[in-house]
Amino acid sequence: MRVQLFIPCFVDQLFPNTAFNMVKVLKRLGCEISYNSSQTCCGQPAFNAGYWDEAAAVAEKFVKDFSNADYVVSPSGSCTGFVRNYYHKLLPGGTKFPVPSSAIPVQKRLYEFTEFVADVLQANEVGAVMKGTGTYHDACGALRECNIRDAPRKLLAHVKGLELREADGCETCCGFGGTFAVKYEPISVAMAEQKVISAMETGAEYIISTDLSCLMHLEAYIKKHKHPIKTMHIADVLASGW
């Protein structure tokens, strides 16, 4: 299985180890990995800020960068969801002249990491070992944009030593939302507080998710208030214990 990686901006700049752990898992499952070093952003930040023309220019580059890929895999439901759901509205003529999604093949070839492992590779057991208790946070991008709910839970259920506990409001937004966290800081912080308290009520030691944007937001709140819980990307969990 030949796989190209798409590494989102914040993963590349702030959490590179998660990208390496994703590669570790994919290689263990027999994938042949390639990385196009000319890749940049998917265009979502510009799009969300209202700069659609600039987002379209980035999207055009993205399509070219991954034009020859059999599969493209990313450790982000948010970026994956953006490419899938908005590229055909941006290209080639935006909302005035939208094209069907079938005209942009990368929309069908791009997968979030957990759905690729569980649904495409059909691998629930990856040999991970991590003792502790965790609760899964359904990131909006993965859940709402990509309809990903079962795949992460299937994979976590097979991590030896990990007890998974469902939190109340596991599908509720954490409050990050990109520029939402900047424009509406008090609301964003209150949503993070609700999410963290709900997770701690399960007795979990870790909040696990598919998206580091959510986890970065929650981790900042946790550290500021010195709460006894940590965050982990699911790729880091699945690469544990080898």
C-alpha positions in Angstrom: 0.0 0.0 0.0 1.6 3.2 -1.1 0.8 6.2 1.1 1.7 9.9 0.8 1.7 11.9 4.0 0.1 15.2 4.5 1.4 16.9 7.7 -0.6 19.9 8.8 1.1 23.2 9.7 0.7 22.9 13.4 1.8 19.3 13.5 4.9 20.1 11.5 5.9 23.1 13.6 4.7 22.2 17.1 4.1 18.4 17.3 6.5 16.7 14.9 6.8 13.6 17.0 3.1 12.8 16.3 3.8 12.7 12.6 6.8 10.4 13.2 4.6 8.1 15.3 2.0 8.0 12.6 4.7 6.9 10.1 5.8 4.3 12.7 2.3 2.8 12.8 1.8 2.9 9.1 5.1 1.2 8.4 4.3 -1.5 11.0 1.2 -2.2 9.0 3.1 -2.6 5.8 2.6 0.7 4.1 5.2 2.2 1.8 5.5 5.9 2.9 6.5 8.9 0.9 6.6 12.6 1.8 6.4 15.5 -0.6 8.6 18.1 1.0 7.1 20.9 -1.1 3.7 20.5 0.6 2.4 23.4 2.6 -0.9 24.3 4.2 -4.3 23.0 3.1 -5.7 26.5 3.1 -8.2 26.2 6.0 -6.9 29.1 8.1 -7.2 31.6 5.3 -10.6 30.2 4.4 -12.0 30.4 7.9 -10.7 34.0 8.2 -12.6 35.0 5.0 -9.7 35.0 2.6 -11.3 32.7 0.1 -9.1 33.8 -2.9 -6.0 33.1 -0.9 -7.3 29.8 0.3 -8.1 28.8 -3.3 -4.5 29.5 -4.3 -3.2 27.3 -1.5 -5.8 24.6 -2.5 -4.5 24.7 -6.1 -1.0 24.0 -4.8 -2.3 21.2 -2.6 -4.0 19.5 -5.5 -0.8 19.6 -7.6 1.4 18.4 -4.7 -0.8 15.3 -4.3 -1.9 14.7 -7.8 -0.1 11.3 -8.1 -1.0 9.9 -4.8 -2.8 6.6 -4.4 -3.7 7.4 -0.8 -2.9 10.6 1.3 -3.0 10.2 5.0 -3.1 12.9 7.6 -3.1 13.1 11.5 -5.9 15.6 11.4 -9.6 15.3 10.9 -9.9 19.0 10.6 -7.6 19.4 7.6 -9.0 16.2 6.0 -12.5 17.5 6.4 -11.7 20.9 4.9 -10.2 19.3 1.8 -13.1 16.9 1.4 -15.9 19.4 1.9 -14.7 22.7 0.5 -12.2 22.2 -2.3 -14.8 21.6 -4.9 -16.4 24.9 -3.8 -13.1 26.8 -4.0 -11.9 25.3 -7.3 -11.8 26.2 -10.1 -14.2 29.1 -9.7 -15.3 29.2 -6.1 -18.9 29.2 -5.1 -19.9 31.0 -8.4 -18.7 28.1 -10.5 -18.3 25.0 -8.1 -17.2 21.7 -9.6 -18.3 18.2 -8.5 -16.0 16.6 -5.9 -15.3 13.9 -8.4 -13.3 16.5 -10.5 -10.8 16.8 -7.6 -9.5 13.3 -7.0 -7.5 14.2 -3.9 -10.8 14.7 -2.1 -11.5 11.0 -2.4 -7.9 9.9 -1.7 -7.3 11.9 1.5 -7.9 10.0 4.8 -7.6 10.9 8.4 -5.1 8.5 10.0 -7.5 6.4 12.2 -10.1 5.9 9.4 -7.3 4.8 7.1 -6.0 2.3 9.5 -9.4 0.9 10.7 -11.4 1.2 7.5 -8.9 1.0 4.6 -6.2 -1.3 6.1 -8.9 -3.1 8.2 -6.4 -3.2 11.1 -7.8 -2.8 14.6 -4.8 -4.3 16.4 -1.4 -2.5 15.9 0.4 -4.0 18.8 0.2 -0.9 21.0 0.7 -1.2 24.8 -0.1 1.7 27.2 -1.2 1.2 30.8 -3.6 3.8 32.1 -7.1 5.1 31.6 -8.2 7.4 28.8 -11.2 9.2 27.4 -11.8 9.9 23.8 -12.7 13.4 22.6 -14.6 13.6 19.3 -12.9 16.5 17.5 -15.4 18.5 15.4 -13.4 18.1 12.2 -13.2 14.3 12.5 -16.8 13.8 13.7 -18.7 16.5 11.8 -16.7 16.9 8.7 -15.6 13.3 8.1 -18.2 11.3 10.1 -15.4 9.5 12.0 -16.6 8.1 15.3 -16.1 4.3 15.5 -12.6 4.0 14.0 -10.6 5.7 16.8 -12.6 3.8 19.5 -11.9 0.5 17.8 -8.2 1.2 17.7 -8.1 2.4 21.3 -10.0 -0.7 22.4 -7.2 -2.9 21.2 -4.4 -1.0 23.0 -3.2 -3.4 25.7 -3.4 -2.0 29.2 -5.5 1.0 28.2 -9.0 1.3 29.8 -11.2 3.6 27.7 -14.0 5.5 29.5 -16.6 7.6 27.7 -17.1 11.1 29.1 -20.4 13.0 29.1 -20.4 15.4 26.2 -17.6 13.6 24.4 -19.0 14.9 21.1 -19.2 18.5 22.3 -16.8 21.0 20.9 -13.7 21.8 23.0 -13.9 25.5 22.1 -10.8 25.8 19.9 -12.4 26.3 16.5 -9.3 28.0 15.0 -9.9 31.8 15.0 -12.9 31.2 17.3 -10.6 30.8 20.2 -9.0 34.2 19.5 -12.2 36.1 18.6 -14.3 34.7 21.4 -11.8 33.9 24.1 -14.1 33.8 27.2 -16.5 31.4 25.5 -13.6 29.3 24.2 -12.0 29.0 27.6 -15.4 28.1 29.2 -15.9 25.3 26.6 -12.4 24.0 27.4 -13.2 24.0 31.1 -16.4 22.0 30.5 -14.6 19.5 28.4 -11.7 19.0 30.9 -14.0 18.7 33.9 -16.1 16.2 32.1 -13.0 14.1 31.2 -11.7 14.2 34.8 -15.1 13.1 36.1 -14.4 9.7 34.4 -11.2 9.3 36.3 -9.2 9.2 33.1 -5.5 10.1 33.0 -5.5 11.0 29.4 -7.7 12.9 26.9 -7.1 11.3 23.5 -8.2 12.7 20.2 -7.5 12.7 16.4 -6.7 16.4 16.3 -3.8 18.2 17.9 -5.5 21.6 17.5 -8.1 20.5 20.1 -5.5 18.9 22.3 -3.3 22.0 22.2 -6.2 24.1 23.4 -7.2 21.7 26.2 -3.6 21.2 27.3 -3.1 25.0 27.7 -6.2 25.1 30.0 -5.0 22.0 31.9 -1.5 23.4 32.5 -2.8 26.8 33.6 -5.1 25.3 36.2 -2.7 22.4 37.1 -5.3 19.7 36.6 -4.1 16.0 37.0 -4.8 15.0 33.4 -2.8 14.9 30.2 -3.6 15.0 26.5 -2.4 12.6 23.8 -2.9 12.3 20.0 -4.1 8.9 19.1 -1.1 8.3 16.8 1.2 8.7 19.9 -1.0 6.2 21.8 -0.9 3.6 19.0 2.9 3.9 18.7 3.3 3.2 22.5 5.0 0.2 23.9 7.0 -1.0 20.8 
